[in-house]
Amino acid sequence: MMHHIKRWRISTKRGLLFLLALALLPLLLAVTPVWSSNNPTPKQVIITAGQVINDDLYLAEETITIDGTVKGDAVLAGKRVTVNGKVEGDLIAAGQVVTINGTVGDDVRIAGQVLTLGNKARVGDDAIAAGLSLENKAGSTIGGNLNFIGAQALLAGNVKQNVLGAMNSFALSGTVGQNLRVAAVGDSEPLEVPFAPKPPVEIPKVQPGLTLTDTARIGGKLTYQSVNEAKISPKAQLAGGVVREPLQREGVATSTPQRSTNNLLYQLQRFGALVLIGWLLLRFVPGWTRTLAGTVQAKPLPSLGWGVVTFVTVFAAAIAIAIVTMLLMMVLAFTLPNLILPAIGIGMLANFALLIGFGIVTSFVPQIVLSFLGGRWLLQKLRPHATYRSFVALVVGLVAFVILTAIPVLGGILDLIVVLLGLGAIWIWGRTKLNLAPEDRQLMAV
């Protein structure tokens, strides 16, 4: 059990570090770093061929070159990042140009304009990449899965497991050991990123859409989404066959029956999710759910008002966190530059947790609370003297809620009111749990 917990914590840390690298990417493309967390020499850090780092390595500099060995993970942020040596753990890197010519023992998570795995690159496990261009050259090997999202990808090396991606242009001349699933939109012109600086290396040319050359090999099934038919060479080998899922062109209207079917499916999925989350709330926190419903019923106007306050407060808090993080970065740049990266990470994680948590709450809790209240009211009107289980009241209320909110315009207004009422009830409940001043209690009782 402890082993699984430890492994989960390690994976979580690595995932959060990759999110940090992705968030830093726009800054790396726009400005040149002038500080280093590991070396006082400006603009360039080199881990020489004979050098061994017996721990995790964290670097931020304009140019970073790893020719030696890192025994742990390497977290690198720079304008140009090159790994020629060996990283025994994970490699997490963000930069304008990220190049891997050496060996990474575990996972790779990279983001940037031009991402390249050279012909001697070896990745022990999975690779996750995001950027303008990704290329794995012939001779390179990824031991696990490859996930990529960006403008284009050119795969000439060997991916031993699955490939999953979304891009404008995709060309395969190498080997995929298992399944390949891509969405290659295939516009008439190559996709370019506006306002992005020109990279210091040449970007390979990849034709729009999906292309499989003579040497392409797929051990499983090819599944692709594209506006146009894929260009598959007769000599390409696809063990599991081909499945195409057409993409709708932008500006082309979907037929009325198809729109109706899609909308019905969406509403059914929404209903199912709300029923599941509602059952969990009634199962594990029934008192809290009934308290919120009672608060809305007893204090509808205060709940609505406090809901607006909650909405504004959350987004004001997100802006405040961002401003404080930026000010802290400016102070640390002149005092303790080694702490800049941790400060950015803490600020980002705080905002991430706040906004994601708020999004999850507003997507489910208010709808469930108001549906439970409405269902209970409906059942009492239909059979005043009968008793019903709370879950039955919830389901009845959710049926009515989903039907009403599916109505154009009116449904959107109703959904907004429900969210504000639910948020206000949560705010009032939270304030009740605190030791408030007498004047605050009087204000809540309005």
C-alpha positions as CSV (number, residue, x, y, z in Angstrom):
1,M,0.0,0.0,0.0
2,M,2.8,2.4,0.9
3,H,4.5,1.6,-2.3
4,H,1.5,2.6,-4.4
5,I,1.1,5.9,-2.4
6,K,4.8,6.7,-2.9
7,R,4.4,6.0,-6.6
8,W,1.3,8.2,-6.9
9,R,3.1,11.1,-5.1
10,I,6.1,10.8,-7.5
11,S,3.8,10.8,-10.6
12,T,1.8,13.7,-9.2
13,K,5.0,15.7,-8.6
14,R,6.2,15.1,-12.2
15,G,2.9,15.9,-13.7
16,L,2.7,19.2,-11.8
17,L,6.3,20.1,-12.9
18,F,5.3,19.5,-16.5
19,L,2.3,21.8,-16.1
20,L,4.7,24.4,-14.7
21,A,6.9,23.9,-17.8
22,L,3.9,24.4,-20.1
23,A,2.9,27.6,-18.3
24,L,6.4,29.0,-18.5
25,L,6.6,28.4,-22.2
26,P,5.2,31.7,-23.4
27,L,7.6,33.6,-21.1
28,L,10.5,31.6,-22.5
29,L,9.5,32.4,-26.1
30,A,9.0,36.1,-25.4
31,V,12.0,37.0,-23.1
32,T,15.5,35.8,-22.5
33,P,16.2,34.5,-19.0
34,V,18.9,36.3,-17.2
35,W,19.1,34.2,-14.1
36,S,20.1,30.6,-13.3
37,S,19.1,28.4,-10.4
38,N,22.3,26.5,-10.5
39,N,25.1,28.5,-12.1
40,P,26.2,32.2,-11.7
41,T,27.5,32.3,-15.3
42,P,24.8,34.2,-17.3
43,K,23.0,32.8,-20.3
44,Q,24.6,29.3,-20.6
45,V,24.9,26.2,-18.5
46,I,26.8,23.1,-19.6
47,I,26.9,19.8,-17.7
48,T,30.1,18.4,-19.2
49,A,30.6,14.8,-20.5
50,G,32.4,13.7,-17.4
51,Q,30.2,15.4,-14.9
52,V,27.7,13.3,-12.8
53,I,24.8,14.9,-10.9
54,N,23.8,12.5,-8.1
55,D,20.4,14.1,-7.6
56,D,17.6,15.8,-9.4
57,L,18.6,18.8,-11.5
58,Y,16.7,22.0,-11.8
59,L,18.0,24.7,-14.3
60,A,16.6,27.8,-16.0
61,E,18.9,29.6,-18.4
62,E,19.0,30.8,-22.0
63,T,21.1,27.8,-23.2
64,I,21.2,24.5,-21.4
65,T,23.3,21.6,-22.5
66,I,23.5,18.2,-20.7
67,D,26.5,16.2,-21.9
68,G,27.0,14.4,-18.6
69,T,24.8,12.2,-16.4
70,V,21.9,13.1,-14.2
71,K,21.1,10.3,-11.7
72,G,17.6,11.7,-10.9
73,D,15.1,13.8,-12.8
74,A,16.0,16.9,-14.9
75,V,13.7,19.9,-15.0
76,L,15.0,22.4,-17.5
77,A,13.6,25.7,-18.8
78,G,15.5,27.7,-21.4
79,K,15.5,29.2,-24.8
80,R,17.5,26.2,-26.2
81,V,17.7,22.9,-24.3
82,T,19.9,20.0,-25.5
83,V,20.3,16.6,-23.8
84,N,23.3,14.7,-25.3
85,G,24.1,12.7,-22.2
86,K,22.0,10.6,-19.9
87,V,19.1,11.4,-17.6
88,E,18.2,8.4,-15.5
89,G,14.9,9.7,-14.3
90,D,12.3,11.9,-16.0
91,L,13.1,14.7,-18.3
92,I,10.8,17.8,-18.1
93,A,11.9,20.6,-20.4
94,A,10.4,23.7,-21.9
95,G,12.1,26.0,-24.4
96,Q,12.1,27.5,-27.9
97,V,14.2,24.5,-29.1
98,V,14.3,21.2,-27.2
99,T,16.6,18.5,-28.6
100,I,17.2,15.0,-27.2
101,N,20.2,13.2,-28.6
102,G,21.0,11.0,-25.6
103,T,19.2,8.7,-23.2
104,V,16.3,9.3,-20.8
105,G,15.6,6.4,-18.5
106,D,12.0,7.1,-17.7
107,D,9.4,9.6,-19.0
108,V,9.9,12.7,-21.2
109,R,7.6,15.7,-21.0
110,I,8.7,18.5,-23.3
111,A,7.1,21.7,-24.7
112,G,8.4,24.2,-27.1
113,Q,8.5,25.5,-30.7
114,V,10.8,22.9,-32.2
115,L,11.0,19.5,-30.4
116,T,13.5,16.9,-31.8
117,L,14.6,13.4,-30.9
118,G,17.8,12.7,-32.7
119,N,18.7,9.4,-34.3
120,K,20.5,8.2,-31.1
121,A,17.8,9.3,-28.7
122,R,16.5,6.7,-26.3
123,V,13.4,7.2,-24.1
124,G,12.8,4.4,-21.6
125,D,9.1,5.0,-21.1
126,D,6.4,7.5,-22.3
127,A,6.8,10.8,-24.0
128,I,4.4,13.7,-23.8
129,A,5.0,16.7,-26.0
130,A,3.3,20.0,-27.0
131,G,4.5,22.5,-29.4
132,L,4.8,23.8,-33.0
133,S,6.8,20.9,-34.4
134,L,7.8,17.4,-33.2
135,E,10.2,15.2,-35.0
136,N,11.7,11.8,-33.9
137,K,14.4,10.9,-36.4
138,A,15.1,7.5,-37.8
139,G,17.0,5.4,-35.2
140,S,15.4,7.1,-32.2
141,T,13.3,4.9,-29.8
142,I,10.4,5.7,-27.4
143,G,9.9,2.7,-25.1
144,G,6.3,3.5,-24.2
145,N,3.5,5.7,-25.5
146,L,3.8,9.0,-27.4
147,N,1.2,11.8,-26.8
148,F,1.5,15.0,-28.8
149,I,-0.6,18.1,-29.5
150,G,0.7,20.8,-31.8
151,A,0.9,22.0,-35.3
152,Q,2.8,19.2,-37.0
153,A,4.6,15.9,-36.2
154,L,7.1,13.9,-38.3
155,L,7.7,10.5,-36.9
156,A,10.6,8.5,-38.5
157,G,11.8,6.6,-35.4
158,N,10.4,3.8,-33.4
159,V,7.5,4.2,-30.8
160,K,7.1,0.8,-29.2
161,Q,3.6,1.3,-27.9
162,N,0.8,3.7,-28.9
163,V,0.7,7.1,-30.5
164,L,-2.1,9.6,-29.7
165,G,-2.1,13.1,-31.1
166,A,-3.9,16.1,-32.5
167,M,-2.2,18.3,-35.1
168,N,-2.6,20.0,-38.5
169,S,0.0,17.9,-40.3
170,F,1.2,14.4,-39.5
171,A,3.7,12.2,-41.4
172,L,4.7,8.7,-40.4
173,S,7.7,7.0,-41.9
174,G,8.8,5.0,-38.9
175,T,7.3,2.3,-36.7
176,V,4.4,2.4,-34.1
177,G,4.3,-0.9,-32.2
178,Q,0.7,-0.8,-31.3
179,N,-2.2,1.6,-32.2
180,L,-2.0,5.0,-33.8
181,R,-4.8,7.5,-33.2
182,V,-4.6,11.0,-34.5
183,A,-6.7,14.0,-35.4
184,A,-4.9,15.6,-38.4
185,V,-7.1,18.4,-39.5
186,G,-5.3,19.0,-42.8
187,D,-6.0,22.6,-43.7
188,S,-4.7,23.7,-47.1
189,E,-1.8,25.7,-45.7
190,P,0.6,24.6,-42.9
191,L,-0.4,25.9,-39.5
192,E,1.7,28.8,-38.1
193,V,1.7,30.3,-34.7
194,P,1.2,34.2,-34.9
195,F,3.6,36.4,-33.0
196,A,5.9,33.5,-32.2
197,P,9.6,34.3,-32.6
198,K,11.5,32.5,-35.4
199,P,13.4,29.5,-34.0
200,P,17.2,29.3,-34.4
201,V,16.9,26.0,-36.2
202,E,15.1,24.9,-39.3
203,I,11.6,23.4,-38.9
204,P,11.0,20.3,-41.1
205,K,8.3,20.6,-43.8
206,V,5.2,18.4,-43.3
207,Q,2.3,18.3,-45.7
208,P,-1.1,19.2,-44.2
209,G,-3.2,16.2,-43.3
210,L,-2.1,12.6,-42.6
211,T,0.6,10.9,-44.6
212,L,2.0,7.4,-44.3
213,T,5.1,6.7,-46.4
214,D,6.5,3.5,-47.9
215,T,8.4,2.7,-44.7
216,A,5.5,3.3,-42.2
217,R,4.7,0.4,-40.0
218,I,1.8,0.2,-37.5
219,G,1.5,-3.0,-35.3
220,G,-2.1,-2.3,-34.4
221,K,-5.0,-0.1,-35.8
222,L,-4.8,3.3,-37.4
223,T,-7.7,5.5,-36.3
224,Y,-7.7,9.1,-37.6
225,Q,-9.9,12.1,-37.9
226,S,-9.4,14.4,-40.9
227,V,-11.3,16.6,-43.3
228,N,-9.5,14.9,-46.1
229,E,-8.6,11.3,-46.9
230,A,-5.2,10.2,-45.6
231,K,-2.4,9.7,-48.1
232,I,-1.3,6.1,-47.3
233,S,1.4,4.5,-49.4
234,P,0.5,1.0,-50.7
235,K,3.8,-0.3,-49.2
236,A,2.9,0.9,-45.7
237,Q,2.1,-1.9,-43.3
238,L,-1.0,-1.6,-41.1
239,A,-1.6,-4.8,-39.1
240,G,-5.0,-3.7,-37.6
241,G,-6.5,-1.9,-40.5
242,V,-7.7,1.7,-40.9
243,V,-10.7,3.5,-39.4
244,R,-11.5,7.1,-40.5
245,E,-13.7,9.4,-38.4
246,P,-14.4,12.5,-40.5
247,L,-14.0,16.0,-39.1
248,Q,-16.7,18.6,-39.8
249,R,-15.3,21.5,-41.7
250,E,-15.5,24.9,-40.0
251,G,-18.5,26.8,-41.2
252,V,-20.4,23.7,-42.6
253,A,-23.6,23.4,-40.8
254,T,-24.6,20.1,-39.2
255,S,-28.0,18.7,-40.3
256,T,-30.9,19.3,-38.0
257,P,-31.5,15.5,-37.2
258,Q,-27.8,15.2,-36.3
259,R,-27.8,18.3,-34.1
260,S,-30.9,17.0,-32.3
261,T,-29.3,13.6,-31.8
262,N,-26.1,15.2,-30.5
263,N,-28.0,17.4,-28.2
264,L,-30.1,14.5,-26.8
265,L,-26.9,12.5,-26.2
266,Y,-25.3,15.4,-24.4
267,Q,-28.3,15.9,-22.2
268,L,-28.4,12.2,-21.3
269,Q,-24.7,12.3,-20.5
270,R,-25.2,15.4,-18.3
271,F,-28.2,13.8,-16.5
272,G,-26.2,10.6,-15.8
273,A,-23.2,12.6,-14.4
274,L,-25.5,14.7,-12.2
275,V,-27.3,11.6,-10.9
276,L,-24.0,9.9,-10.1
277,I,-22.5,12.9,-8.3
278,G,-25.8,13.5,-6.6
279,W,-26.0,10.0,-5.3
280,L,-22.4,10.3,-3.9
281,L,-23.4,13.6,-2.1
282,L,-26.5,12.0,-0.6
283,R,-24.6,8.9,0.3
284,F,-21.6,10.4,2.0
285,V,-22.6,14.0,3.0
286,P,-26.4,13.9,3.2
287,G,-26.6,16.4,6.0
288,W,-24.6,19.0,4.1
289,T,-26.7,18.5,1.0
290,R,-30.0,18.9,2.9
291,T,-28.5,22.0,4.8
292,L,-27.7,23.7,1.5
293,A,-31.2,22.9,0.1
294,G,-32.8,24.3,3.3
295,T,-30.7,27.4,3.1
296,V,-31.9,28.1,-0.5
297,Q,-35.5,27.5,0.5
298,A,-35.3,29.7,3.6
299,K,-33.1,32.5,2.2
300,P,-33.4,32.6,-1.6
301,L,-32.6,36.3,-2.0
302,P,-29.6,36.3,0.4
303,S,-28.4,33.1,-1.4
304,L,-28.6,34.7,-4.8
305,G,-26.7,37.8,-3.5
306,W,-24.0,35.8,-1.8
307,G,-23.7,33.7,-5.0
308,V,-22.7,36.8,-6.9
309,V,-20.3,37.7,-4.2
310,T,-18.7,34.3,-4.3
311,F,-18.3,34.4,-8.1
312,V,-16.6,37.8,-7.9
313,T,-14.5,36.8,-4.9
314,V,-13.1,33.7,-6.6
315,F,-12.0,35.5,-9.7
316,A,-10.6,38.4,-7.7
317,A,-8.6,35.9,-5.6
318,A,-7.2,34.4,-8.8
319,I,-6.1,37.8,-10.1
320,A,-4.6,38.7,-6.7
321,I,-2.6,35.4,-6.6
322,A,-1.2,36.1,-10.1
323,I,-0.2,39.7,-9.1
324,V,1.4,38.6,-5.8
325,T,3.3,35.9,-7.7
326,M,4.6,38.4,-10.2
327,L,5.7,40.9,-7.5
328,L,7.4,38.1,-5.6
329,M,9.3,37.1,-8.7
330,M,10.5,40.7,-9.2
331,V,11.7,40.8,-5.6
332,L,13.4,37.5,-5.7
333,A,15.1,38.3,-9.0
334,F,17.2,40.9,-7.1
335,T,17.5,39.0,-3.8
336,L,17.2,35.2,-3.9
337,P,17.0,34.2,-7.6
338,N,17.2,30.5,-6.6
339,L,13.7,30.8,-5.3
340,I,12.1,32.2,-8.4
341,L,11.1,28.8,-9.9
342,P,9.5,27.5,-6.6
343,A,7.6,30.8,-6.2
344,I,6.2,30.5,-9.8
345,G,5.2,26.9,-9.1
346,I,3.4,27.7,-5.9
347,G,1.5,30.6,-7.4
348,M,0.5,28.5,-10.4
349,L,-0.6,25.6,-8.3
350,A,-2.6,27.8,-6.0
351,N,-4.5,29.4,-9.0
352,F,-4.8,26.0,-10.6
353,A,-6.4,24.4,-7.5
354,L,-8.7,27.4,-7.0
355,L,-10.1,27.6,-10.5
356,I,-10.3,23.9,-11.1
357,G,-12.0,23.3,-7.8
358,F,-14.4,26.2,-8.4
359,G,-15.2,24.9,-11.8
360,I,-16.0,21.4,-10.5
361,V,-18.2,22.8,-7.7
362,T,-20.2,25.1,-10.0
363,S,-20.7,22.3,-12.5
364,F,-22.4,19.9,-10.1
365,V,-23.2,21.0,-6.6
366,P,-25.6,23.9,-7.2
367,Q,-27.5,21.8,-9.8
368,I,-27.8,18.9,-7.5
369,V,-28.9,21.0,-4.5
370,L,-31.6,22.8,-6.4
371,S,-32.8,19.7,-8.2
372,F,-33.1,17.9,-4.9
373,L,-35.1,20.8,-3.5
374,G,-37.3,21.0,-6.6
375,G,-37.9,17.3,-6.7
376,R,-38.9,17.2,-3.1
377,W,-41.3,20.1,-3.8
378,L,-42.8,18.4,-6.8
379,L,-43.4,15.1,-5.0
380,Q,-45.0,16.9,-2.1
381,K,-47.4,18.6,-4.5
382,L,-48.3,15.4,-6.3
383,R,-48.8,13.3,-3.1
384,P,-48.7,15.4,0.0
385,H,-48.9,12.6,2.5
386,A,-46.5,10.2,0.9
387,T,-42.9,9.7,1.9
388,Y,-40.1,9.4,-0.6
389,R,-36.4,8.6,-0.4
390,S,-34.0,11.5,-0.9
391,F,-32.5,9.9,-4.0
392,V,-36.0,9.6,-5.6
393,A,-36.6,13.3,-5.0
394,L,-33.1,14.1,-6.5
395,V,-33.8,12.1,-9.7
396,V,-37.3,13.7,-10.2
397,G,-35.7,17.1,-9.7
398,L,-32.9,16.4,-12.1
399,V,-35.3,15.2,-14.8
400,A,-37.1,18.6,-14.6
401,F,-33.9,20.5,-14.3
402,V,-32.3,19.0,-17.4
403,I,-35.4,19.4,-19.5
404,L,-35.8,23.1,-18.5
405,T,-32.2,24.0,-19.0
406,A,-32.2,22.4,-22.4
407,I,-34.5,25.2,-23.6
408,P,-32.5,27.8,-25.6
409,V,-31.9,31.1,-23.9
410,L,-34.3,30.4,-21.0
411,G,-32.3,27.4,-20.0
412,G,-29.1,29.4,-19.9
413,I,-30.7,32.0,-17.6
414,L,-32.1,29.3,-15.3
415,D,-28.8,27.5,-15.1
416,L,-27.0,30.8,-14.1
417,I,-29.6,31.5,-11.4
418,V,-29.2,27.9,-10.1
419,V,-25.4,28.2,-9.9
420,L,-25.6,31.6,-8.1
421,L,-28.2,30.2,-5.6
422,G,-26.1,27.1,-4.9
423,L,-22.9,29.2,-4.5
424,G,-24.6,31.5,-2.1
425,A,-25.9,28.6,0.0
426,I,-22.3,27.3,0.2
427,W,-21.0,30.7,1.2
428,I,-23.7,31.1,3.9
429,W,-22.9,27.6,5.2
430,G,-19.2,28.3,5.3
431,R,-19.7,31.5,7.2
432,T,-22.0,29.8,9.7
433,K,-19.2,27.3,10.4
434,L,-16.9,30.1,11.4
435,N,-17.0,32.1,14.6
436,L,-18.4,35.3,13.1
437,A,-18.9,38.7,14.6
438,P,-22.4,39.6,15.8
439,E,-22.9,42.1,13.0
440,D,-22.0,39.4,10.4
441,R,-24.6,37.1,11.8
442,Q,-27.2,39.8,11.5
443,L,-26.2,40.4,7.9
444,M,-26.6,36.7,7.1
445,A,-30.0,36.6,8.7
446,V,-31.4,39.2,6.3
